[in-house]
Amino acid sequence: MIETPELFEGLGVSERRKILSGACARDFACREMIFWAGEPIKEIFLLTKGRAKITQLSMDGREIILGLTVPGEVIGLQGLASENVYSSTAQALQPCRTLVWSRAKFEAVMGRFPLVYGNAQKILARQMAALSRRICDIVMGKVSWRLASGLLHLFRKIGRKVDGQFALDVTQEIVAGMTGMTVSTANRQLSKWEGQGLVKCLRNCIVIRDFSALTQICQDGQSVSAEVVFARDCPSFDRQNQLMPAAAESLNRT
């Protein structure tokens, strides 16, 4: 079942159509930049296909991945809350399709539809809470449960089931960036787990072979991540090729 974007929750079909009529479709090639941190906020993006990463640079120039964006999620809200510039960088990890509003149009939408404004505030609040938990994990946590928590978080976001196992279509570089560690540190821990049968590392994919063991590592490390209570038999969250009904209708009209 194709989901309604969280930004539009509570709105009727006619209201969503009005909002989407003010957007235009734009595609991004794999690795193409959507915007850079520090650029003036000119547009807000709703991802309808593909996957993007949201990043910032550390003091020593390393890329820190703040999150991955999947279809149905909005890109560019963070800076809109308090600044006139984007607070992070967004880059396509796959060929992406987006719906784009100018900043003026998006602010007009929030003014006209209080539910959209309220949903945007909820999204921002949840993102800030998740980022705070990740900072605690990075500062206080050991490598093993930081990595375990990161893998479970990624599975909740983009995971899929394959023959009773759990696959993540990500590189080890992405995992390292999301857990605040160097690639070599992440690779060493993943190699150790691979030898123990917990995971299997493939090209651009990590297979979780023992979900319970990774969950136990999080619990033993007293991780503050909510992913430790994630159900083992949850459905797949792979939504890369999904388009929201109203968004698809809007794209067909362009």
Secondary structure, 3 states (H helix, E strand, C coil): CCCCCHHHCCCCHHHHHHHHHCCEEEEECCCCEEECCCCECCEEEEEEECCEEEEEECCCCCEEEEEEECCCCEECHHHHHHCCECCCEEEECCCEEEEEEEHHHHHHHHHHCHHHHHHHHHHHHHHHHHHHHHHHHHHHCCHHHHHHHHHHHHHHHHCEEECCEEEECCCHHHHHHHHCCCHHHHHHHHHHHHHHCCEEEECCEEEECCHHHHHHHHHHCCCCCHHHHCCCCCCCCCCCCCCCHHHHHHHHHC
